[in-house]
Amino acid sequence: MSLNPFNKELLEFLYALTLQKRILTAKQAGPLAGVSDRTARRWFSFLRKQCFDYYNYIDSRSIGLEYHEVLLFNVKNEQIYSIIPHRTYLMKCIDLAGLKPFTQISYWIPKESMAEFEMFWRAVEKTGLASCKVMHLEPRAIYYSPFHKTLSSAGINHDYADADYGFFSKILADRKEKQVFEPLLIPLIFESFLENWNARIIWFNIKQKIKGKEKAYFGRQSDAPDEIKINIIREKLNYLCDNYEKFIRQADIDYAPFNSDGFITVLLYFKCNSDIAKLAEKTACHTTRLYVRKSEKITSFYFMTDALGFNKILLDLAGAGCSNMHVSIKNSGATSHYYKKRKIKFPYNDIFIPETCGWKFELNKYLHELEKLS
């Protein structure tokens, strides 16, 4: 079979991957698409050549962190973006109402530090370095439509509306609480969930990062040779494999055809009393994928679509009684705080406290850095 980025069987294979809670190997994924291991390996190889990212997205609440978004307008000094190290993503957008640029930054903040986090951004406003809007949102769910039925080289098929989005709505409704875990699980979660499950490689990746803290992570084995620590890591990785649902939100897929020049990237914030899951299901069929976050006060939709889909979505939201709508598009020149692949580069080694399994938030330090910029 000759492959191209929009091959129907390939897109059907991709969609099957989205219906699993965690990433799969070629051997695991083959039966889902009714193909051999060899074919699945060939498809994965082809996909990676097409700018394909496939990774486990960590549920931040499971490790004691809450998701926040900050919108910054009239930024006078972009160094403020880097003061708080808990950042996971940065995106520059254009507000369509006033055609004004702004920056959206995502953070994972310790639950007990949320008030201090808001205090920092109030201090930013007092310095005049930016105008800020801080939002606390629940962990997101991504809604994927059946790619093989909705996506082609011609664009998005907006007439297809027969998909079952129940799997993704369950993810949206899932509210995990902080899990009880050993300190060593934190570096393993961040390293292994970046598609690296080799215990030896993981150990040598984290060896320098936890230097001076070995006793907190390994206890009586802190002075043990590398091979013993690698065996300990291998044992903990097996635990993570068996208990992945405690820490993983869902498998995340990004693929070059989702981001073609014919699509626009849209960020919406709005208030709505309608069923958000049903609204998301109605919206998803007009997108390549839809990121949904919600709270009691506000809902966020982030998606890629074409001009027709954009109009249909806005009309649907208006028809559902959504109000206070803030519409923006992504600036094509925006950069993110991600690896070459879109995986969170989170400095756990600097802010995790292994002795208590908690997280640092050093407000006074951040305020001092802010003073230097004002």
N, C-alpha and C positions, 0 to 999 in steps of 0.2 A: 504494500500500500504506500502510495506517494503521500508524504505529509506536507501540509502547509499550515500556517497559524490558525486558519479557520476550518480545518478539517472537522467534519461533523463527529466522527468517532472520537477524535482527540478531545473536542469540546465536551462530549458526553462523559468521557473519562475524567476530565477536570471537574465537571459538576458532581460526579460521584464522590470525588475527594472532599468536596465541601460538605457532604452529608455525614462526615465522620468527625467526631469531637477532637481528634488529634491527627497529626501527620502519620502517614503510612509509608512503609517501604514498598518497593516495586513488587516484592513477593506478596505482601498483604493487599496491595491495591489491585493487582491483576484480576483476581476473582470478582471484584466489584464490577468491572467492565466486561467480564466474560472473556478475558484474553489471557495469554500465557505470561509467565514471569518475564520471558525474553521480550515479548512485545511491550509490556509495561516498562521495562528498563529502557527500551528504545524510545518510548514516548517521553519518559522523564528526561533522557538525554537530549532529545529534540527540544523539549520545553525550556530546558536551562539555557539553550542557545538563543532562545527568543526572549530573554530577560524574564525569567519565571522565578518567583519567590514563593516558597511554601514552608510555613513554619507554625509552631504552636504559639498561640497568643496567651500570655500569662494572665490569670485573673488576679488583679492587684489586691483585691480585698482578701484573698486567701492568704496573703503574706503580710497583711496589716497595713496596706496602703490604699488611700482613697484617690479617685481620679478627679482632677480639676482642670478646667480650661480658663485661660486668661486672655482677654482681648485687649490689645494695646493700640491706642490711637495717638497720633501726633507725637511719635517717639523722637526724642531729642538725642538720645545716646543709646545705640543698640547694645552696648556692653551690659545693660540691665538684663538682657536675655540670659546671661550666663552666671548671674550671681547665685541663684538657687540651683544647686546641683541635681535636684530631683526631676529635672526636665526629661521628657520622653520624646517630644515631637515639636517641631516649629514649622509654621506655614504662613506665608505672606499672601494676603487676599486684598481684593478690591470690593469695598462696600458699594453695591449698585445704587443705593438710594442717593448717596452724595458723591459717588465716584471717588471716594477717599480710600487710600491704602490703610491697612491695619495689619497687625501681626497676631496670629493665634498661637498660643503656646500651651502644650499639655504637660501636666505634672502628676506624679504619684507622690502624695503627701501622707505622712503618718496621721492616723485618725486623730490622735491626741494633739496634733500640731495645727489643725485646720484654722483655728482662731488666729494663731500667730502668722500663718500664711496670708490670711486676709489683712492682718495688721501691716505686713511688709508692703503690700500693694497700696494700701492707704498712704503709707510713707512715700512711696514712689510718686503718687499724685501730688503730695504736698511739696515735693521737690520741683514739680513742674516738668519732670523728665518724660511723662506720658500720662494719658488718661486711661484708666483701667476699668475693666469689668471682669469680676471673678465669678466663676460658676462651678459648683460642686455637682457632678453628674454621676450616674450609676455606670458600671462597666458596660461597654458597648457590645452589640451583636451585629454581625454582618449578615445581610440578606442577599443571597445569590439566586438569580433566576437560572433556569435550565439553559446554559450557554448554547447548547446545540440547537435550541429552538428559538432563542431570542437574539443571538449574535451571529453576524456574518460580515464578510468584507464590505457589504453594502451598508452596514450600520446595525441599528437595533430594530428588531421587529416589535413595534408597539401594539400590534393587534393580538399578540399572544397573551392570554390571561388565564391559562389553565394550570398554573403551577401550584404545588402544595408547599406553603412556606411554614408549615407547622413546626418543623425542626428548628428553624431559626427563631420563631416566636418563643419557643421553650427556652432557648438560650437567653433571649431578652428578659424573660421573667425570672431567670435563675439568679438568686441572691445569695452568693456564698458569704460565709463569715470567715474570720481569721482562723486558720488551721493551727493545731499544735504541731510543731515541727522542731527538729534538731537544727542547730546553727549551720551545720555542713550542708543542709538541703538548699540554703539560699544560693551559694555560688553554683551548686549543681543545677538548680532550676534555671538560672540565667545562662549558664554555659551549655547545658544539654538541650535546652529548649531553643537554642540557636542552631539546631540540627546536628549537634555534635554529641554523639552518644559513646564515644570512645573514652574509657576511664583513664587511660594513660595520657591522652592528649589533654583531657580536662584537668588532670592533676598539674601538668606542666603549664597550663594556661593560668591556673589560679595560684600556683606556688608563690609567685612574686606578689600577687595581689593581697594575699593574707599573711605575708611575712611579718613576723612579730606577734601574730595572733593565733599561731598554730595550736596553742593549748586550749583556747576557747573553742576551736573547731574540732580538734581531735582528742582532747582530754589526755589520758595517760599515754596515748599513742603519738603525742605531739613530736617526740624525738625519734619516732620510728623511721626506718629507711623508706625510700620512695616506693619500693615494691609493696610494702605493707599498706601504705596509704592508698596506693592504686587499688589494692584489693578492697579496702574499706569503701572507696568511692564506687567501685563496681557493685558492691552490696547495696549501697544507697541508691544507685541508678536503677537497680532491680525493683527497689521499693517504689521509686517514682513511676516506673513503667506500670506497676500493679495498681498505683493509686493516682494516676494522672488526672482523673476527674476532680480531685481535690484542688488542683492548682491550675488547670488549663481551662480557658474560656471556650475556645474553639480553634480549629485549624484555619489559618488565614492564607489566602491565595492572592497573589498579584501576578498579572500576565500582560505582556506588552500590548496585545490587541485591546485590552481594557482601557488603555490610555492613548488611543490614537489621536492624531491631530484633529479629527472630526468631532471629538468629544470635548465638553467643557467640564471642569471640576467645580462643583457647587457646594457651598456650605450654608445651611439654613438653620436659623434658630426661630422658634415660634412657641406660642402657648396654644394648647388645644385640650378640650374636655372630651374629645372622642377617644375611642380605644386605639392607643398608639400602635399596638401590634397589627391591628387590621389596617390602619393607615399605612404602616410600613409595607405590608403585603401588597397593598394597592399601588404603592410607589415603586417598589422594587422592580416590577416588570418593565419599567421605563428606563432602567439603569443597567450598567454593567455589574455593579454591586452597590449596595446601600449600607452605610454605617449608621447605626441608630444608637443614640444615647438619650437618656431621659432623667428627669427628676420631677419632684412635685410641682416645680414652678415653670420648667422650660424643657423643651425637647430639641435635640440636635439631629438633623439629617445631613449626611455628607455623602456625596455620590458623584459618579461620572455618567454623563448622558449627552445626547445631541440636542439641537435647538428645539426639535419637536417634543422630545421627552421633557425638556425643561418647562415648556409651556404647559404640557399636560399635567405635570406634577404641581405647578403653582395653582392651576385651576382646581385640581383635586383637593389641595390643602385649603383653598379658599372655600370650596364647597363643603368641606368638613367643619367649617366654623373656626379655623385656626386664625389667631390674631397675633398682634405684636410681631409680625414677621420681619426678620432681619435676613436679607438675601445678599450673598457675596459670592464671588468666583475666585478661584485660586490664581494668584499671579504666576505665570509660567516660569518666571525666573526664580521662584521660591526654592529654598534649600531646606533640608530636614536634618535633624540630629540623629540620623540613623546610619547603620553600616552601609556598605555598598549594597547589601541586600537590606530590605526594609524590616530590620529587627531592632528592637529597642536596645540602645546603648545606654544602659543604666549603671551608674557608678556604685554598685552595691558595696564594693570593697571600701569605699570612703564613708558611706553613711549607714551601713548596717552595723548593729551592735551585737556581736555574737554572744556576749555574756548574758544578755537579757532577751535575745531574739527580737529586739526592738529596732527603731530607726532614729537617727539623729535628725534634728531640725534646729540649726543654730541661728536663731533669729538675730541675736546681737551681732554675730559675725556678719550676717547678710546686711544688716542695717549699717554697719561700719563700712562695708564695701560700697553701699549705696551713697554714703556721705562723700566718699572719694570722687564720685561721678557728678555730684551736684555743685 
